[in-house]
Amino acid sequence: MNKSKLIEQIAADTGMKKTVVKAVINSFIENATEAFQEGDQVVFQGFGTLLPWQQTERPARNPQTGEAVMIKPRMSVKFRAGSDLLKALNK
């Protein structure tokens, strides 16, 4: 499911206008991004946790040339599924 389909589905489920749902989702994305930049995690009780983490520098290989390169360290985000989500997936 992509962002536009999610907006449509939430609007249909709640009866809210798509423009309002879109504004809420965009606000969530902006606020979550700010939280990750500050090193905070975003928690949805029962659903899961989004955690920022620092990837270390590591060796890799260019698939076209076979040349060895180093991938620079960077920040990324991990998702850890919550217990309710895992139960729903494994019925």
PLY file of the C-alpha trace (Angstrom):
ply
format ascii 1.0
element vertex 91
property float x
property float y
property float z
element edge 90
property int vertex1
property int vertex2
end_header
0.00 0.00 0.00
1.38 3.39 -0.94
0.69 6.78 0.63
-2.21 7.75 -1.65
-3.98 4.41 -1.13
-3.48 4.74 2.63
-5.04 8.22 2.52
-8.02 6.89 0.54
-8.53 3.97 2.92
-8.33 6.08 6.08
-10.71 8.65 4.56
-13.18 5.87 3.70
-12.88 4.27 7.17
-13.29 7.51 9.12
-15.50 9.62 6.87
-12.89 12.39 6.93
-11.98 14.37 3.80
-8.90 13.17 1.93
-7.28 16.60 2.28
-7.57 16.39 6.08
-6.18 12.83 6.17
-3.33 13.87 3.87
-2.46 16.79 6.18
-2.45 14.46 9.20
-0.19 11.91 7.50
2.19 14.63 6.27
2.32 16.06 9.80
3.12 12.60 11.17
5.96 12.17 8.68
7.43 15.58 9.51
7.20 15.03 13.27
8.61 11.49 13.08
11.51 12.75 10.95
12.28 15.44 13.53
12.15 12.85 16.32
14.61 10.59 14.44
16.95 13.53 13.85
16.98 14.11 17.62
17.68 10.42 18.26
14.19 9.65 19.59
12.13 6.60 18.71
8.49 6.57 17.57
6.34 4.03 19.42
2.88 2.71 18.48
1.86 0.57 21.45
1.02 -2.95 20.20
1.90 -2.13 16.57
5.62 -1.46 16.67
8.54 0.87 17.23
10.55 2.88 14.72
14.13 3.27 15.93
16.89 5.47 14.48
20.28 3.76 14.30
23.74 4.56 13.06
25.02 2.32 10.27
28.77 1.92 10.37
31.15 2.27 7.46
31.43 -1.03 5.60
33.04 -2.46 2.48
30.95 -3.19 -0.60
31.49 -3.94 -4.26
30.33 -2.00 -7.33
28.21 -4.57 -9.23
29.05 -3.09 -12.65
32.82 -2.88 -12.30
33.54 -5.22 -9.40
35.54 -2.42 -7.78
35.72 -2.46 -3.97
34.22 0.65 -2.37
33.47 1.80 1.16
29.92 2.76 2.07
29.96 5.83 4.30
28.38 5.70 7.77
24.83 7.02 7.88
21.68 7.19 9.95
18.84 4.81 9.14
15.60 3.58 10.73
14.66 0.09 11.93
11.16 -1.21 12.62
10.53 -3.59 15.50
7.07 -5.18 15.33
4.84 -5.06 18.41
3.11 -8.01 20.03
-0.39 -7.22 18.67
0.92 -6.96 15.11
2.83 -10.22 15.41
-0.24 -11.98 16.80
-2.38 -10.69 13.90
0.19 -11.83 11.34
0.54 -15.32 12.85
-3.08 -16.34 13.36
0 1
1 2
2 3
3 4
4 5
5 6
6 7
7 8
8 9
9 10
10 11
11 12
12 13
13 14
14 15
15 16
16 17
17 18
18 19
19 20
20 21
21 22
22 23
23 24
24 25
25 26
26 27
27 28
28 29
29 30
30 31
31 32
32 33
33 34
34 35
35 36
36 37
37 38
38 39
39 40
40 41
41 42
42 43
43 44
44 45
45 46
46 47
47 48
48 49
49 50
50 51
51 52
52 53
53 54
54 55
55 56
56 57
57 58
58 59
59 60
60 61
61 62
62 63
63 64
64 65
65 66
66 67
67 68
68 69
69 70
70 71
71 72
72 73
73 74
74 75
75 76
76 77
77 78
78 79
79 80
80 81
81 82
82 83
83 84
84 85
85 86
86 87
87 88
88 89
89 90
